[in-house]
């Protein structure tokens, strides 16, 4: 397989099976990124809810800076 200096593959030089394998690998990366984004969003939602609940109860979040 021919590669240039940036570690890129000349796609015109690879077989159909290799192209399909590349596509399958990229799909796996996309699915993993989507799962990671869902987890990050879930954690942010949980933190926002915790902060809202704490502020409604008069509890100060120790992770937030104190503004004087």
PDB file of N, CA, C, O and CB in Angstrom:
ATOM      1  N   UNK A   1       0.845  -1.172   0.000  1.00  0.00           N
ATOM      2  CA  UNK A   1       0.000   0.000   0.000  1.00  0.00           C
ATOM      3  C   UNK A   1       0.892   1.238   0.000  1.00  0.00           C
ATOM      4  O   UNK A   1       1.806   1.347   0.818  1.00  0.00           O
ATOM      5  CB  UNK A   1      -0.962  -0.003   1.219  1.00  0.00           C
ATOM      6  N   UNK A   2       0.634   2.151  -0.897  1.00  0.00           N
ATOM      7  CA  UNK A   2       1.440   3.358  -1.025  1.00  0.00           C
ATOM      8  C   UNK A   2       0.991   4.408  -0.015  1.00  0.00           C
ATOM      9  O   UNK A   2      -0.201   4.688   0.118  1.00  0.00           O
ATOM     10  CB  UNK A   2       1.353   3.918  -2.452  1.00  0.00           C
ATOM     11  N   UNK A   3       1.983   4.999   0.713  1.00  0.00           N
ATOM     12  CA  UNK A   3       1.688   6.041   1.678  1.00  0.00           C
ATOM     13  C   UNK A   3       2.593   7.233   1.431  1.00  0.00           C
ATOM     14  O   UNK A   3       3.726   7.076   0.976  1.00  0.00           O
ATOM     15  CB  UNK A   3       1.852   5.522   3.115  1.00  0.00           C
ATOM     16  N   UNK A   4       2.092   8.436   1.732  1.00  0.00           N
ATOM     17  CA  UNK A   4       2.943   9.616   1.607  1.00  0.00           C
ATOM     18  C   UNK A   4       3.492   9.989   2.972  1.00  0.00           C
ATOM     19  O   UNK A   4       3.322   9.240   3.934  1.00  0.00           O
ATOM     20  CB  UNK A   4       2.164  10.803   0.990  1.00  0.00           C
ATOM     21  N   UNK A   5       4.148  11.139   3.068  1.00  0.00           N
ATOM     22  CA  UNK A   5       4.839  11.524   4.301  1.00  0.00           C
ATOM     23  C   UNK A   5       3.910  11.780   5.479  1.00  0.00           C
ATOM     24  O   UNK A   5       4.341  11.650   6.624  1.00  0.00           O
ATOM     25  CB  UNK A   5       5.653  12.748   4.054  1.00  0.00           C
ATOM     26  N   UNK A   6       2.666  12.133   5.245  1.00  0.00           N
ATOM     27  CA  UNK A   6       1.726  12.397   6.346  1.00  0.00           C
ATOM     28  C   UNK A   6       0.988  11.139   6.772  1.00  0.00           C
ATOM     29  O   UNK A   6      -0.049  11.229   7.429  1.00  0.00           O
ATOM     30  CB  UNK A   6       0.717  13.468   5.939  1.00  0.00           C
ATOM     31  N   UNK A   7       1.498   9.971   6.414  1.00  0.00           N
ATOM     32  CA  UNK A   7       0.895   8.698   6.786  1.00  0.00           C
ATOM     33  C   UNK A   7      -0.513   8.557   6.209  1.00  0.00           C
ATOM     34  O   UNK A   7      -1.398   7.981   6.841  1.00  0.00           O
ATOM     35  CB  UNK A   7       0.853   8.559   8.305  1.00  0.00           C
ATOM     36  N   UNK A   8      -0.708   9.085   5.012  1.00  0.00           N
ATOM     37  CA  UNK A   8      -1.986   8.965   4.331  1.00  0.00           C
ATOM     38  C   UNK A   8      -1.869   7.919   3.237  1.00  0.00           C
ATOM     39  O   UNK A   8      -0.806   7.741   2.643  1.00  0.00           O
ATOM     40  CB  UNK A   8      -2.436  10.323   3.748  1.00  0.00           C
ATOM     41  N   UNK A   9      -2.952   7.242   2.982  1.00  0.00           N
ATOM     42  CA  UNK A   9      -2.984   6.187   1.977  1.00  0.00           C
ATOM     43  C   UNK A   9      -3.566   6.745   0.687  1.00  0.00           C
ATOM     44  O   UNK A   9      -4.552   7.482   0.715  1.00  0.00           O
ATOM     45  CB  UNK A   9      -3.808   4.970   2.472  1.00  0.00           C
ATOM     46  N   UNK A  10      -2.968   6.403  -0.425  1.00  0.00           N
ATOM     47  CA  UNK A  10      -3.514   6.754  -1.729  1.00  0.00           C
ATOM     48  C   UNK A  10      -4.662   5.784  -2.007  1.00  0.00           C
ATOM     49  O   UNK A  10      -4.434   4.632  -2.378  1.00  0.00           O
ATOM     50  CB  UNK A  10      -2.408   6.695  -2.863  1.00  0.00           C
ATOM     51  N   UNK A  11      -5.879   6.251  -1.826  1.00  0.00           N
ATOM     52  CA  UNK A  11      -7.042   5.371  -1.920  1.00  0.00           C
ATOM     53  C   UNK A  11      -7.231   4.767  -3.304  1.00  0.00           C
ATOM     54  O   UNK A  11      -7.853   3.713  -3.438  1.00  0.00           O
ATOM     55  CB  UNK A  11      -8.277   6.126  -1.537  1.00  0.00           C
ATOM     56  N   UNK A  12      -6.707   5.415  -4.323  1.00  0.00           N
ATOM     57  CA  UNK A  12      -6.843   4.851  -5.671  1.00  0.00           C
ATOM     58  C   UNK A  12      -5.989   3.596  -5.846  1.00  0.00           C
ATOM     59  O   UNK A  12      -6.132   2.873  -6.832  1.00  0.00           O
ATOM     60  CB  UNK A  12      -6.453   5.895  -6.723  1.00  0.00           C
ATOM     61  N   UNK A  13      -5.103   3.342  -4.883  1.00  0.00           N
ATOM     62  CA  UNK A  13      -4.197   2.199  -4.981  1.00  0.00           C
ATOM     63  C   UNK A  13      -4.611   1.018  -4.105  1.00  0.00           C
ATOM     64  O   UNK A  13      -3.903   0.012  -4.064  1.00  0.00           O
ATOM     65  CB  UNK A  13      -2.808   2.626  -4.611  1.00  0.00           C
ATOM     66  N   UNK A  14      -5.746   1.118  -3.402  1.00  0.00           N
ATOM     67  CA  UNK A  14      -6.154   0.032  -2.512  1.00  0.00           C
ATOM     68  C   UNK A  14      -7.355  -0.702  -3.095  1.00  0.00           C
ATOM     69  O   UNK A  14      -8.086  -0.165  -3.927  1.00  0.00           O
ATOM     70  CB  UNK A  14      -6.486   0.574  -1.107  1.00  0.00           C
ATOM     71  N   UNK A  15      -7.541  -1.922  -2.651  1.00  0.00           N
ATOM     72  CA  UNK A  15      -8.629  -2.753  -3.166  1.00  0.00           C
ATOM     73  C   UNK A  15      -9.978  -2.346  -2.561  1.00  0.00           C
ATOM     74  O   UNK A  15     -10.042  -1.597  -1.586  1.00  0.00           O
ATOM     75  CB  UNK A  15      -8.348  -4.234  -2.873  1.00  0.00           C
ATOM     76  N   UNK A  16     -11.034  -2.852  -3.158  1.00  0.00           N
ATOM     77  CA  UNK A  16     -12.380  -2.600  -2.639  1.00  0.00           C
ATOM     78  C   UNK A  16     -12.519  -3.126  -1.213  1.00  0.00           C
ATOM     79  O   UNK A  16     -13.141  -2.484  -0.366  1.00  0.00           O
ATOM     80  CB  UNK A  16     -13.439  -3.248  -3.549  1.00  0.00           C
ATOM     81  N   UNK A  17     -11.946  -4.278  -0.958  1.00  0.00           N
ATOM     82  CA  UNK A  17     -12.028  -4.862   0.385  1.00  0.00           C
ATOM     83  C   UNK A  17     -11.324  -3.976   1.401  1.00  0.00           C
ATOM     84  O   UNK A  17     -11.819  -3.788   2.513  1.00  0.00           O
ATOM     85  CB  UNK A  17     -11.415  -6.273   0.402  1.00  0.00           C
ATOM     86  N   UNK A  18     -10.167  -3.428   1.023  1.00  0.00           N
ATOM     87  CA  UNK A  18      -9.455  -2.526   1.935  1.00  0.00           C
ATOM     88  C   UNK A  18     -10.250  -1.251   2.178  1.00  0.00           C
ATOM     89  O   UNK A  18     -10.298  -0.752   3.302  1.00  0.00           O
ATOM     90  CB  UNK A  18      -8.070  -2.179   1.374  1.00  0.00           C
ATOM     91  N   UNK A  19     -10.877  -0.720   1.124  1.00  0.00           N
ATOM     92  CA  UNK A  19     -11.709   0.476   1.297  1.00  0.00           C
ATOM     93  C   UNK A  19     -12.875   0.205   2.234  1.00  0.00           C
ATOM     94  O   UNK A  19     -13.192   1.026   3.095  1.00  0.00           O
ATOM     95  CB  UNK A  19     -12.232   0.965  -0.055  1.00  0.00           C
ATOM     96  N   UNK A  20     -13.510  -0.943   2.065  1.00  0.00           N
ATOM     97  CA  UNK A  20     -14.612  -1.308   2.958  1.00  0.00           C
ATOM     98  C   UNK A  20     -14.118  -1.475   4.388  1.00  0.00           C
ATOM     99  O   UNK A  20     -14.812  -1.102   5.334  1.00  0.00           O
ATOM    100  CB  UNK A  20     -15.289  -2.600   2.479  1.00  0.00           C
ATOM    101  N   UNK A  21     -12.929  -2.032   4.549  1.00  0.00           N
ATOM    102  CA  UNK A  21     -12.355  -2.186   5.889  1.00  0.00           C
ATOM    103  C   UNK A  21     -12.079  -0.823   6.514  1.00  0.00           C
ATOM    104  O   UNK A  21     -12.340  -0.616   7.699  1.00  0.00           O
ATOM    105  CB  UNK A  21     -11.057  -3.018   5.831  1.00  0.00           C
ATOM    106  N   UNK A  22     -11.545   0.118   5.711  1.00  0.00           N
ATOM    107  CA  UNK A  22     -11.318   1.478   6.216  1.00  0.00           C
ATOM    108  C   UNK A  22     -12.634   2.106   6.656  1.00  0.00           C
ATOM    109  O   UNK A  22     -12.714   2.717   7.723  1.00  0.00           O
ATOM    110  CB  UNK A  22     -10.641   2.357   5.138  1.00  0.00           C
ATOM    111  N   UNK A  23     -13.670   1.952   5.825  1.00  0.00           N
ATOM    112  CA  UNK A  23     -14.984   2.519   6.156  1.00  0.00           C
ATOM    113  C   UNK A  23     -15.526   1.909   7.439  1.00  0.00           C
ATOM    114  O   UNK A  23     -16.073   2.616   8.285  1.00  0.00           O
ATOM    115  CB  UNK A  23     -15.979   2.292   5.003  1.00  0.00           C
ATOM    116  N   UNK A  24     -15.375   0.604   7.585  1.00  0.00           N
ATOM    117  CA  UNK A  24     -15.846  -0.086   8.789  1.00  0.00           C
ATOM    118  C   UNK A  24     -15.100   0.423  10.023  1.00  0.00           C
ATOM    119  O   UNK A  24     -15.710   0.656  11.066  1.00  0.00           O
ATOM    120  CB  UNK A  24     -15.664  -1.615   8.645  1.00  0.00           C
ATOM    121  N   UNK A  25     -13.772   0.596   9.904  1.00  0.00           N
ATOM    122  CA  UNK A  25     -12.973   1.118  11.015  1.00  0.00           C
ATOM    123  C   UNK A  25     -13.410   2.530  11.394  1.00  0.00           C
ATOM    124  O   UNK A  25     -13.510   2.853  12.578  1.00  0.00           O
ATOM    125  CB  UNK A  25     -11.484   1.110  10.651  1.00  0.00           C
ATOM    126  N   UNK A  26     -13.668   3.362  10.401  1.00  0.00           N
ATOM    127  CA  UNK A  26     -14.094   4.732  10.663  1.00  0.00           C
ATOM    128  C   UNK A  26     -15.468   4.759  11.316  1.00  0.00           C
ATOM    129  O   UNK A  26     -15.725   5.579  12.197  1.00  0.00           O
ATOM    130  CB  UNK A  26     -14.111   5.544   9.369  1.00  0.00           C
ATOM    131  N   UNK A  27     -16.349   3.864  10.887  1.00  0.00           N
ATOM    132  CA  UNK A  27     -17.671   3.772  11.506  1.00  0.00           C
ATOM    133  C   UNK A  27     -17.544   3.413  12.986  1.00  0.00           C
ATOM    134  O   UNK A  27     -18.262   3.951  13.830  1.00  0.00           O
ATOM    135  CB  UNK A  27     -18.541   2.728  10.775  1.00  0.00           C
ATOM    136  N   UNK A  28     -16.632   2.504  13.288  1.00  0.00           N
ATOM    137  CA  UNK A  28     -16.390   2.151  14.690  1.00  0.00           C
ATOM    138  C   UNK A  28     -15.927   3.335  15.502  1.00  0.00           C
ATOM    139  O   UNK A  28     -16.340   3.508  16.649  1.00  0.00           O
ATOM    140  CB  UNK A  28     -15.368   1.046  14.784  1.00  0.00           C
ATOM    141  N   UNK A  29     -15.057   4.165  14.908  1.00  0.00           N
ATOM    142  CA  UNK A  29     -14.578   5.373  15.608  1.00  0.00           C
ATOM    143  C   UNK A  29     -15.729   6.341  15.852  1.00  0.00           C
ATOM    144  O   UNK A  29     -15.834   6.940  16.922  1.00  0.00           O
ATOM    145  CB  UNK A  29     -13.460   6.074  14.794  1.00  0.00           C
ATOM    146  N   UNK A  30     -16.596   6.489  14.841  1.00  0.00           N
ATOM    147  CA  UNK A  30     -17.743   7.385  14.975  1.00  0.00           C
ATOM    148  C   UNK A  30     -18.678   6.896  16.078  1.00  0.00           C
ATOM    149  O   UNK A  30     -19.145   7.687  16.897  1.00  0.00           O
ATOM    150  CB  UNK A  30     -18.504   7.495  13.640  1.00  0.00           C
ATOM    151  N   UNK A  31     -18.947   5.599  16.097  1.00  0.00           N
ATOM    152  CA  UNK A  31     -19.838   5.052  17.124  1.00  0.00           C
ATOM    153  C   UNK A  31     -19.252   5.223  18.515  1.00  0.00           C
ATOM    154  O   UNK A  31     -19.980   5.513  19.464  1.00  0.00           O
ATOM    155  CB  UNK A  31     -20.115   3.576  16.857  1.00  0.00           C
ATOM    156  N   UNK A  32     -17.930   5.045  18.646  1.00  0.00           N
ATOM    157  CA  UNK A  32     -17.281   5.236  19.947  1.00  0.00           C
ATOM    158  C   UNK A  32     -17.341   6.704  20.366  1.00  0.00           C
ATOM    159  O   UNK A  32     -17.574   7.010  21.535  1.00  0.00           O
ATOM    160  CB  UNK A  32     -15.814   4.756  19.898  1.00  0.00           C
ATOM    161  N   UNK A  33     -17.132   7.604  19.415  1.00  0.00           N
ATOM    162  CA  UNK A  33     -17.215   9.037  19.725  1.00  0.00           C
ATOM    163  C   UNK A  33     -18.628   9.413  20.158  1.00  0.00           C
ATOM    164  O   UNK A  33     -18.801  10.198  21.090  1.00  0.00           O
ATOM    165  CB  UNK A  33     -16.792   9.881  18.506  1.00  0.00           C
ATOM    166  N   UNK A  34     -19.640   8.859  19.488  1.00  0.00           N
ATOM    167  CA  UNK A  34     -21.030   9.141  19.872  1.00  0.00           C
ATOM    168  C   UNK A  34     -21.319   8.635  21.282  1.00  0.00           C
ATOM    169  O   UNK A  34     -21.984   9.315  22.063  1.00  0.00           O
ATOM    170  CB  UNK A  34     -22.009   8.498  18.869  1.00  0.00           C
ATOM    171  N   UNK A  35     -20.826   7.454  21.605  1.00  0.00           N
ATOM    172  CA  UNK A  35     -21.040   6.902  22.947  1.00  0.00           C
ATOM    173  C   UNK A  35     -20.343   7.782  23.980  1.00  0.00           C
ATOM    174  O   UNK A  35     -20.901   8.051  25.043  1.00  0.00           O
ATOM    175  CB  UNK A  35     -20.518   5.439  23.037  1.00  0.00           C
ATOM    176  N   UNK A  36     -19.136   8.227  23.677  1.00  0.00           N
ATOM    177  CA  UNK A  36     -18.407   9.102  24.597  1.00  0.00           C
ATOM    178  C   UNK A  36     -19.138  10.418  24.795  1.00  0.00           C
ATOM    179  O   UNK A  36     -19.228  10.920  25.915  1.00  0.00           O
ATOM    180  CB  UNK A  36     -16.992   9.363  24.082  1.00  0.00           C
ATOM    181  N   UNK A  37     -19.661  10.980  23.707  1.00  0.00           N
ATOM    182  CA  UNK A  37     -20.409  12.230  23.814  1.00  0.00           C
ATOM    183  C   UNK A  37     -21.677  12.058  24.641  1.00  0.00           C
ATOM    184  O   UNK A  37     -22.044  12.950  25.406  1.00  0.00           O
ATOM    185  CB  UNK A  37     -20.762  12.750  22.429  1.00  0.00           C
ATOM    186  N   UNK A  38     -22.350  10.915  24.492  1.00  0.00           N
ATOM    187  CA  UNK A  38     -23.537  10.659  25.312  1.00  0.00           C
ATOM    188  C   UNK A  38     -23.159  10.613  26.792  1.00  0.00           C
ATOM    189  O   UNK A  38     -23.866  11.175  27.629  1.00  0.00           O
ATOM    190  CB  UNK A  38     -24.216   9.333  24.889  1.00  0.00           C
ATOM    191  N   UNK A  39     -22.051   9.949  27.118  1.00  0.00           N
ATOM    192  CA  UNK A  39     -21.618   9.869  28.517  1.00  0.00           C
ATOM    193  C   UNK A  39     -21.226  11.237  29.064  1.00  0.00           C
ATOM    194  O   UNK A  39     -21.557  11.576  30.201  1.00  0.00           O
ATOM    195  CB  UNK A  39     -20.444   8.902  28.654  1.00  0.00           C
ATOM    196  N   UNK A  40     -20.528  12.011  28.261  1.00  0.00           N
ATOM    197  CA  UNK A  40     -20.139  13.362  28.686  1.00  0.00           C
ATOM    198  C   UNK A  40     -21.376  14.210  28.923  1.00  0.00           C
ATOM    199  O   UNK A  40     -21.462  14.912  29.930  1.00  0.00           O
ATOM    200  CB  UNK A  40     -19.225  14.031  27.632  1.00  0.00           C
ATOM    201  N   UNK A  41     -22.337  14.153  28.005  1.00  0.00           N
ATOM    202  CA  UNK A  41     -23.569  14.921  28.153  1.00  0.00           C
ATOM    203  C   UNK A  41     -24.343  14.481  29.388  1.00  0.00           C
ATOM    204  O   UNK A  41     -24.898  15.311  30.108  1.00  0.00           O
ATOM    205  CB  UNK A  41     -24.441  14.775  26.907  1.00  0.00           C
ATOM    206  N   UNK A  42     -24.379  13.174  29.632  1.00  0.00           N
ATOM    207  CA  UNK A  42     -25.064  12.656  30.814  1.00  0.00           C
ATOM    208  C   UNK A  42     -24.401  13.179  32.085  1.00  0.00           C
ATOM    209  O   UNK A  42     -25.091  13.564  33.029  1.00  0.00           O
ATOM    210  CB  UNK A  42     -25.069  11.115  30.808  1.00  0.00           C
ATOM    211  N   UNK A  43     -23.073  13.198  32.117  1.00  0.00           N
ATOM    212  CA  UNK A  43     -22.361  13.693  33.300  1.00  0.00           C
ATOM    213  C   UNK A  43     -22.607  15.183  33.491  1.00  0.00           C
ATOM    214  O   UNK A  43     -22.805  15.641  34.617  1.00  0.00           O
ATOM    215  CB  UNK A  43     -20.851  13.417  33.179  1.00  0.00           C
ATOM    216  N   UNK A  44     -22.595  15.936  32.409  1.00  0.00           N
ATOM    217  CA  UNK A  44     -22.867  17.375  32.515  1.00  0.00           C
ATOM    218  C   UNK A  44     -24.285  17.632  33.012  1.00  0.00           C
ATOM    219  O   UNK A  44     -24.503  18.532  33.823  1.00  0.00           O
ATOM    220  CB  UNK A  44     -22.656  18.062  31.158  1.00  0.00           C
ATOM    221  N   UNK A  45     -25.246  16.853  32.535  1.00  0.00           N
ATOM    222  CA  UNK A  45     -26.630  16.986  32.985  1.00  0.00           C
ATOM    223  C   UNK A  45     -26.741  16.657  34.467  1.00  0.00           C
ATOM    224  O   UNK A  45     -27.428  17.355  35.213  1.00  0.00           O
ATOM    225  CB  UNK A  45     -27.556  16.074  32.165  1.00  0.00           C
ATOM    226  N   UNK A  46     -26.067  15.596  34.888  1.00  0.00           N
ATOM    227  CA  UNK A  46     -26.084  15.209  36.302  1.00  0.00           C
ATOM    228  C   UNK A  46     -25.486  16.308  37.167  1.00  0.00           C
ATOM    229  O   UNK A  46     -26.027  16.643  38.221  1.00  0.00           O
ATOM    230  CB  UNK A  46     -25.317  13.894  36.514  1.00  0.00           C
ATOM    231  N   UNK A  47     -24.375  16.863  36.720  1.00  0.00           N
ATOM    232  CA  UNK A  47     -23.733  17.938  37.496  1.00  0.00           C
ATOM    233  C   UNK A  47     -24.604  19.181  37.561  1.00  0.00           C
ATOM    234  O   UNK A  47     -24.706  19.822  38.606  1.00  0.00           O
ATOM    235  CB  UNK A  47     -22.376  18.294  36.890  1.00  0.00           C
ATOM    236  N   UNK A  48     -25.234  19.519  36.438  1.00  0.00           N
ATOM    237  CA  UNK A  48     -26.100  20.700  36.430  1.00  0.00           C
ATOM    238  C   UNK A  48     -27.286  20.490  37.360  1.00  0.00           C
ATOM    239  O   UNK A  48     -27.685  21.410  38.075  1.00  0.00           O
ATOM    240  CB  UNK A  48     -26.589  21.008  35.001  1.00  0.00           C
ATOM    241  N   UNK A  49     -27.851  19.291  37.354  1.00  0.00           N
ATOM    242  CA  UNK A  49     -28.978  18.992  38.235  1.00  0.00           C
ATOM    243  C   UNK A  49     -28.535  19.041  39.693  1.00  0.00           C
ATOM    244  O   UNK A  49     -29.245  19.581  40.541  1.00  0.00           O
ATOM    245  CB  UNK A  49     -29.579  17.613  37.903  1.00  0.00           C
ATOM    246  N   UNK A  50     -27.370  18.482  39.984  1.00  0.00           N
ATOM    247  CA  UNK A  50     -26.856  18.516  41.357  1.00  0.00           C
ATOM    248  C   UNK A  50     -26.617  19.941  41.817  1.00  0.00           C
ATOM    249  O   UNK A  50     -26.930  20.295  42.953  1.00  0.00           O
ATOM    250  CB  UNK A  50     -25.563  17.711  41.465  1.00  0.00           C
ATOM    251  N   UNK A  51     -26.063  20.754  40.936  1.00  0.00           N
ATOM    252  CA  UNK A  51     -25.806  22.158  41.287  1.00  0.00           C
ATOM    253  C   UNK A  51     -27.116  22.899  41.510  1.00  0.00           C
ATOM    254  O   UNK A  51     -27.224  23.705  42.433  1.00  0.00           O
ATOM    255  CB  UNK A  51     -24.983  22.856  40.183  1.00  0.00           C
ATOM    256  N   UNK A  52     -28.114  22.630  40.667  1.00  0.00           N
ATOM    257  CA  UNK A  52     -29.415  23.291  40.821  1.00  0.00           C
ATOM    258  C   UNK A  52     -30.088  22.852  42.116  1.00  0.00           C
ATOM    259  O   UNK A  52     -30.659  23.678  42.829  1.00  0.00           O
ATOM    260  CB  UNK A  52     -30.328  22.982  39.617  1.00  0.00           C
ATOM    261  N   UNK A  53     -30.025  21.562  42.423  1.00  0.00           N
ATOM    262  CA  UNK A  53     -30.620  21.052  43.658  1.00  0.00           C
ATOM    263  C   UNK A  53     -29.913  21.641  44.875  1.00  0.00           C
ATOM    264  O   UNK A  53     -30.558  22.028  45.849  1.00  0.00           O
ATOM    265  CB  UNK A  53     -30.555  19.514  43.695  1.00  0.00           C
ATOM    266  N   UNK A  54     -28.595  21.704  44.814  1.00  0.00           N
ATOM    267  CA  UNK A  54     -27.828  22.232  45.945  1.00  0.00           C
ATOM    268  C   UNK A  54     -28.118  23.712  46.151  1.00  0.00           C
ATOM    269  O   UNK A  54     -28.261  24.162  47.288  1.00  0.00           O
ATOM    270  CB  UNK A  54     -26.325  22.014  45.725  1.00  0.00           C
ATOM    271  N   UNK A  55     -28.206  24.474  45.062  1.00  0.00           N
ATOM    272  CA  UNK A  55     -28.448  25.908  45.217  1.00  0.00           C
ATOM    273  C   UNK A  55     -29.858  26.169  45.729  1.00  0.00           C
ATOM    274  O   UNK A  55     -30.083  27.146  46.444  1.00  0.00           O
ATOM    275  CB  UNK A  55     -28.228  26.637  43.888  1.00  0.00           C
ATOM    276  N   UNK A  56     -30.806  25.313  45.374  1.00  0.00           N
ATOM    277  CA  UNK A  56     -32.158  25.508  45.879  1.00  0.00           C
ATOM    278  C   UNK A  56     -32.248  25.127  47.355  1.00  0.00           C
ATOM    279  O   UNK A  56     -33.162  25.560  48.057  1.00  0.00           O
ATOM    280  CB  UNK A  56     -33.157  24.690  45.058  1.00  0.00           C
ATOM    281  N   UNK A  57     -31.300  24.317  47.821  1.00  0.00           N
ATOM    282  CA  UNK A  57     -31.249  23.935  49.235  1.00  0.00           C
ATOM    283  C   UNK A  57     -30.317  24.818  50.041  1.00  0.00           C
ATOM    284  O   UNK A  57     -30.136  24.597  51.239  1.00  0.00           O
ATOM    285  CB  UNK A  57     -30.818  22.497  49.368  1.00  0.00           C
ATOM    286  N   UNK A  58     -29.719  25.822  49.395  1.00  0.00           N
ATOM    287  CA  UNK A  58     -28.818  26.730  50.096  1.00  0.00           C
ATOM    288  C   UNK A  58     -27.421  26.165  50.285  1.00  0.00           C
ATOM    289  O   UNK A  58     -26.643  26.727  51.057  1.00  0.00           O
ATOM    290  CB  UNK A  58     -29.391  27.079  51.428  1.00  0.00           C
ATOM    291  N   UNK A  59     -27.075  25.085  49.615  1.00  0.00           N
ATOM    292  CA  UNK A  59     -25.755  24.475  49.726  1.00  0.00           C
ATOM    293  C   UNK A  59     -24.843  25.100  48.689  1.00  0.00           C
ATOM    294  O   UNK A  59     -25.226  25.260  47.530  1.00  0.00           O
ATOM    295  CB  UNK A  59     -25.827  22.933  49.545  1.00  0.00           C
ATOM    296  N   UNK A  60     -23.630  25.454  49.109  1.00  0.00           N
ATOM    297  CA  UNK A  60     -22.661  26.038  48.207  1.00  0.00           C
ATOM    298  C   UNK A  60     -21.791  24.948  47.634  1.00  0.00           C
ATOM    299  O   UNK A  60     -21.330  24.077  48.372  1.00  0.00           O
ATOM    300  CB  UNK A  60     -21.813  27.094  48.916  1.00  0.00           C
ATOM    301  N   UNK A  61     -21.553  24.973  46.333  1.00  0.00           N
ATOM    302  CA  UNK A  61     -20.690  24.005  45.677  1.00  0.00           C
ATOM    303  C   UNK A  61     -19.233  24.372  45.961  1.00  0.00           C
ATOM    304  O   UNK A  61     -18.789  25.449  45.562  1.00  0.00           O
ATOM    305  CB  UNK A  61     -20.967  23.957  44.144  1.00  0.00           C
ATOM    306  N   UNK A  62     -18.483  23.509  46.638  1.00  0.00           N
ATOM    307  CA  UNK A  62     -17.091  23.837  46.976  1.00  0.00           C
ATOM    308  C   UNK A  62     -16.173  23.905  45.756  1.00  0.00           C
ATOM    309  O   UNK A  62     -15.068  24.438  45.850  1.00  0.00           O
ATOM    310  CB  UNK A  62     -16.550  22.817  47.948  1.00  0.00           C
ATOM    311  N   UNK A  63     -16.609  23.379  44.626  1.00  0.00           N
ATOM    312  CA  UNK A  63     -15.779  23.416  43.418  1.00  0.00           C
ATOM    313  C   UNK A  63     -15.871  24.757  42.691  1.00  0.00           C
ATOM    314  O   UNK A  63     -15.045  25.056  41.828  1.00  0.00           O
ATOM    315  CB  UNK A  63     -16.187  22.295  42.475  1.00  0.00           C
ATOM    316  N   UNK A  64     -16.864  25.556  43.034  1.00  0.00           N
ATOM    317  CA  UNK A  64     -17.036  26.841  42.364  1.00  0.00           C
ATOM    318  C   UNK A  64     -16.243  27.924  43.091  1.00  0.00           C
ATOM    319  O   UNK A  64     -16.163  27.905  44.319  1.00  0.00           O
ATOM    320  CB  UNK A  64     -18.529  27.222  42.294  1.00  0.00           C
ATOM    321  N   UNK A  65     -15.662  28.857  42.360  1.00  0.00           N
ATOM    322  CA  UNK A  65     -14.912  29.944  43.010  1.00  0.00           C
ATOM    323  C   UNK A  65     -15.844  30.877  43.764  1.00  0.00           C
ATOM    324  O   UNK A  65     -16.989  31.094  43.367  1.00  0.00           O
ATOM    325  CB  UNK A  65     -14.107  30.741  41.972  1.00  0.00           C
ATOM    326  N   UNK A  66     -15.341  31.416  44.844  1.00  0.00           N
ATOM    327  CA  UNK A  66     -16.118  32.347  45.650  1.00  0.00           C
ATOM    328  C   UNK A  66     -15.886  33.744  45.103  1.00  0.00           C
ATOM    329  O   UNK A  66     -14.742  34.181  44.973  1.00  0.00           O
ATOM    330  CB  UNK A  66     -15.731  32.259  47.162  1.00  0.00           C
ATOM    331  N   UNK A  67     -16.968  34.449  44.780  1.00  0.00           N
ATOM    332  CA  UNK A  67     -16.865  35.806  44.256  1.00  0.00           C
ATOM    333  C   UNK A  67     -17.149  36.760  45.394  1.00  0.00           C
ATOM    334  O   UNK A  67     -18.198  36.679  46.033  1.00  0.00           O
ATOM    335  CB  UNK A  67     -17.845  36.042  43.062  1.00  0.00           C
ATOM    336  N   UNK A  68     -16.222  37.662  45.650  1.00  0.00           N
ATOM    337  CA  UNK A  68     -16.389  38.634  46.747  1.00  0.00           C
ATOM    338  C   UNK A  68     -16.574  40.031  46.210  1.00  0.00           C
ATOM    339  O   UNK A  68     -16.729  40.975  46.985  1.00  0.00           O
ATOM    340  CB  UNK A  68     -15.187  38.601  47.692  1.00  0.00           C
TER     341      UNK A  68
END
